[in-house]
Amino acid sequence: MSLTGTPFLYTTVALAAVALVLPFVLWTRLKGPQVLRTALRALMLLFAQATAITLVFVLVNNANNLYDNWADLLGTGNHVQQAANLGADGTGGIAYRKLPKVHQTFTQADGPGMHAAGGVKVTQLKGRVSGVNAEVYVWLPPQYDEPAYKNKKFPVVELLSGYPGSAKAWFGSMKVHEQLEPLMRSGQVAPFILVSPRTNLIAKMDTGCANIPGTVNADSWLSIDVPKMITDNFRAQAAPDGWAAAGYSAGAHCAVKLAVAHPDRYRAAVGMSGYNDPIGERASLAAQNIELRRANNPYVLLRKYRTPPRIALYMSGEAGDGYEAGVALEQVAKPPTSVRVVFLPRSAGGHTMALWRPQVPTVFRWLSAELGHQGGGHIRMTPTPPGRSTAGSKPAELASGTASRAGGARRR
């Protein structure tokens, strides 16, 4: 029985109801020695507590798409077949763009939201470069199958979930396709192909979207294998001009890092409530030592460029949760790199889907403008109020996302 399926949810509801009724029906009707009756009553109470906790967990998990299946929950899943040393560029010397096309078989995805707005497809991808074997979810814009667009190639946004988190989360809890379909039809947002690959590849550890020889090649999985599969199987635009990444929480860190590290593969990135230093997620493999942290810190990477990359970054967050990380990048960015930082008040929703879900239309309007697409009509961009800066904070604080708001109060 699927962890996120409707049958399991209904089963937990039924068991919780039974556990609630049992004490009322049997409490005074139990027979036998006092010790036995006491033990049975204790068991009924424990059963009631266990079913109540299970039901709450299932509801929270379904609402936030934290664990996709039992293997994720129990920590028994491992999607890494091999993790060779692929070198600094993550290709292992493979001319991956020249690899023969491989046709993937897609099926209708199951779960909350998977059948909405035309439906989400899923495939099991064996990464030819990364050695990762995992699922990838794909949603096609409403224009994709229209005759007028039969020769058109579409821009792509790679959607990255947090940790823990399911690749389904963007379509389930975030409702990204349900929100964007009417905007794409009306021309307010470009008709993007949306791709959500699995990012939780190793049990009970966040990969940090990093390449770590002998452990995991998460960067190559996301920036090479997944894009190659999409361009092989769909009318997708070529990198970097037609590609962007977007994420929330740990996925925000990944999206921004991928764009900064690989401007030849991505033109833009969106980070909601993210961080720069991988230590922002203590379960991250990229936070194991200072060398890995620096190699996967977009602030450090951006500052090292002699020739600034042509990328655009959109960073949003609350004070102490993503905002300072965005300001850090803004302060070291030089043209043609651009960074837009959006300050969100504490009342906006906290580090939850309630904060990130309403941002979907705004960030995709921004992506539409940055990638230079009109989406079949005029894009009516909704301006976002400019955020406050953190002038006066130390670079180290900004890089790690721990900067104080005191500097921001001094410059408005």
N, C-alpha and C positions, 0 to 999 in steps of 0.2 A: 504494500500500500504506500503510495507516494506521500512524502512528508508534507508537500504543499498542495496535495490534491483535495478535492471536495469530499470524497469518501472518508478520508482521515479526519477532516474537520468535523463532519457530521458524527463520526464515531466518538470523538472526544466530547462533543456536546451531549450526546446521548449518555455516555458514561458519567459525565459530571452531573447530569440530571438524576440518574439512578443513584449515584453516591449521595446526593442531597436528600432523596426520598427515603433511602434505606433506614437511617436512624429513627425517623419519625414512625416508620412502620414496625420495625423490629426491636427498638430499644427496650420496651417493657415486655416483649413476648419471648425473649430468649430464655431457654431452660437449661438446667444443669448446674453444676457447682459454681459458686461465686467466682472462683478464679477463671473458669471458662467463660462465664458471661462478661467479666471485666475484659478479658483478652479479646473477645469478639467485638465488644463495643469500641475498644481501642483500634482494632483493625478497620472498623467502619469509619472512624474518624480519620485514620491515616489514608484510607481509600478516598474519602471526600477531599482531603487536602491535596493528595497526589493528582486526582483528576482535575481539580480546580487549577492547580499550577500548570498542568499540561495544557489545559484549554487556553489559559492566558498566554502561554508560550506560543501555541499554534496561532493565535490571533495576532500577536505581535510579530511573529515570523512572517506570516502571510502579508501583513500590512507593510513590512519593511524589506521583505525578501532577503533576509540575512543568511539563511541556509537553504540551499536548493534541494538537497536530498539527504538521505540518511548518512551517506558517506561523509558529506560535509559536516554534518552535526556531530558525528561520532569521531571524526578525525581519522578516518580510514581511507580517504580518497587521495590518490596521487596521480597526476596527469602528466608527469615527466617521464618520457621514455629514455632520454639521454640528455646530457648537458655538456656537450663538447666546448672547448675553448674557442669561441668564435671571433676573437680579436676585438680591437677597439671599435670597429664599425658594426660588429654583430653579424657579419655575413659569413665569417669563416672562409673568406676567399671565394665564395660561391657567387657567380653572376646570376643572382636570383631572378632578375627581370627577364633573363633569357631562358629560364627553365620552361620546359614544355607545359602547356596548359593542362590542368587536371579538372575534370568535370566532377562536381560535388552533387550528391543527392540530398535534396532538401525535403523536409516533411513539415506538416503543420505543427507548431509548438503548442503544448498544453499548459494550462495554468491560468491564473487570474490575468485578464487583459490580453491574453495571447490571441484571442479570436476577434478582437475589436479592430475597427478601422482597416478592414481588409485582411487582417490576420498577419501573424508573425511566423516566419519560417525558421527552421533550425537544422543544422548539419553537424556532423562529427568530423572535425578536421585534424588530420595528422600533419603537423608542421614539418615541412621538408628541411628547413634550416634550423629551427629551434629545438626539435625533438619533443615538442609538446603535443599531446593528443587530448583535445577537449572540444566542447560544444561552442558553436557560434550562432547567434540569433541575428536574423536579417529582416528588416521591414522595407518594403518598396513604396515610394511615394505614389499618390493617386495618378500622376501623369505617366508613370512608367509604361503601362500597357495601352495608353491612348495612341491611336494612329498618328496623330500630329507629332508625337515624340518618338516615333519608331527608330529614328536615326540619331537621337540625342543621347549623349553620355551625361550621367548625373554626378553631381558632387557627393561626397561621402563624409559622414561624421561617425567616428568610432566612439562608442559610449562605454565608459568605464565605471564600474560600481565601486563602492567602498569596501572596507574590510571589517568584519566578515560581510559578505554580500554575494548575491546571486547575479549572474549575467542577465537574468530575467527582470531585475529590479527596475531598469529604465522603462520597460514596457508594462510592468505590473504596478509597482508603487508610484513610480514617477509619471506614468500615463503619457509618455512622451509622444507616441504616435497618435493617441486620441486627441491630444492638445494641438498637434501640428497639422493634422490632416485638413481641417477647415481653413487654416492659415495658408497652407500650400495651395489649396483649391482657389482661394481668393487672391493669390499672388502676393500676400504679405510676407511669406517666407519661401525661400527657394525650395524646390523639390529635392530634398536630400535623400539619399539611401542611408538608412540608419543601421549600424552594425554594432552588436554588443557581444564581444567575446568573453569567455571565462577569464577572470584575472586571479581567482583563488586556485592556484595550481598545486600547492603543497599543503598537506594537512596541518592545520593549526598554526600556519605561518603566512604572513603577508609577503609576497615576493618583492614588493616595492618597485615592480615593473623593471627589475634589474636583471642583467646577465651576470650570473655567478658560476664560473666554470665548475663542473662537477655537481652542481646543485640544481640550477634552473636557468633557462635562457628566456625569461619573461619578456624582456625588451624585444628580442628578435621575433618572438611569437606575435607580439602586438604590432610591431612596426614593419615586419617583413612578411611573415606567413599569412596573417589574416588579410592584409591588403592585397597580397598576390592572389589569394583565393577569390576575393571579391572582384578584382579586375578580370580574372579568368572566367568567372561565371555570370557577371552582370555588366550592363553597359555603364560602367563607372569611369569617371574621369581619372586621368593619370595623376600621380603625385609629382610635385607637392601641391600644385595650384588647386586641385580639386579635393584636397583632403584636410580634415580637421579632427581634433580629438576633444572630448568633453567628459568631465567627471566630477564627482562630489566626494568630499572627505579624502580617503586614501586614493580614490580614483581621480580626484582633482590633482593631487601631487603627480600621479602617473601621466595624466593628459598633458600637463604643462611640461613635465620633464621630457616626454617624448618629442614635443614640438621644439623645445630648446635644443635638445641633443641631436635631433634629426630634421633640420630645416629643409633637407632634400626630400623628406617624406611627408611633412605636414606644413601647411601654410598658417594654421591658426589653432588655438587651444582655448578651452574654457575650463576654469577651475573654481568650483564653488566650495567654500569652507575647507580649503586645502592647506598645505604647508610646503616649505621648501626643503628643509633638512629632513631626511628620512626618519630621524629620531622622533618625529611627530607621531609616528605609529611604532610603538616599542616592540611590536611583534614583527616588524619588518626585517627581512633578511638584509636589506640594504643598510640597516642601522647597526650591523654587527661590529664594524670598526670604522675608524676615521677615514680611511682610504675609500671604502665603499660609500660612506656618507657624502664625501665630497664629489665622487664620481657620479652620484645620482641626485645632486642638489642643483636644481635649475638656476638658483641664484649664483652659485659658484661657476657653473658652466657658462652662463650668460656673461658674467664679468670677465671670463677668460678670452672671449672672442676678440681677435684683432680686427676682424671685419664683421660688424654686427649682422646677424642673420635677418632675412626678410620674413619675419613672422609677426603675428598679431596675437596678443594674449588678453583674455578677459578674466579678471579675478574679482570675485565677490566674497564677502564674509563679514562676520560680526567682529567686534573688538576682541582680540585674543583668539580668534577662530577663523583664520583665513585672510582677514583684512591686512594685517601687518605683513604677511608673506607677499601679498600683492604689491604693497607699497615698496617693499624691498626690491622687487623686480622692476618696478616703475622707476626707481631712483638710479638703477645701474643701466637701464635700457637706453640705447642710442639708435637713432634712425639708421636703417629702415625698420628696426624693431619697435613695435608700439605696444604699450601696456595700458589697458583701461582698468581702473580699480573702482569698485563699487562698495561703499560702506552700507551695511545693513544694521538696523537697530536691534537691540536685544529682544524687542517685542515681536520681531518678525518670525520667530519660530524655533530658534536654537539649532543644535546640530542634529536635525531630523529632516525627514522627507517633507514635513510641513514648511520648511524654509526653502528647500531646493525645488520642489515641484512647481510653485508659482513662477519661478524664474525661467522656466522652459521657453515660453514665447519670446521673452526679451532677449535671451542669449542666442536664440536661433535667428531672430531678426538681425542681431549683430553679426552672426556668422554669415548670413546671407549678404550683408553689405561688404564684409571683409573679403569674402571669396569672390566678390564681383559678379554675383548672379542676381537676376531679376525674378526668377521663379515664374515667368509667364505673365508678369504684371508689375505694376509699380509697388515697390516695397515701402510701406509706410512705417518708418522707424520710430519707435517710442523712445524718446530720450530718457536716460536714467540720470537722476540727480547726481552730480559729482560728489565723490567721497572726500573726506578730510585726509590730509596727509599726516605723516608721522615725522616731520622734520625734527631733528635733534636726537633721534634714536640712534644707537650705535649700530654699525653694519652687522656685527655678530648677532645682535638681538633681532634685527630685521631678517637676517638669513634664516634664523631658526624659528621665526614666528613668535618671538616672545617680547617684541618691542612694546614699550609703554605708549599709551595714548597721550601722554603729556606733551610730546612734541607736536602732535596734531592739534592740540588745543592752542598752541602758540601761532599756528599759521592757518588761517581760514580764508 
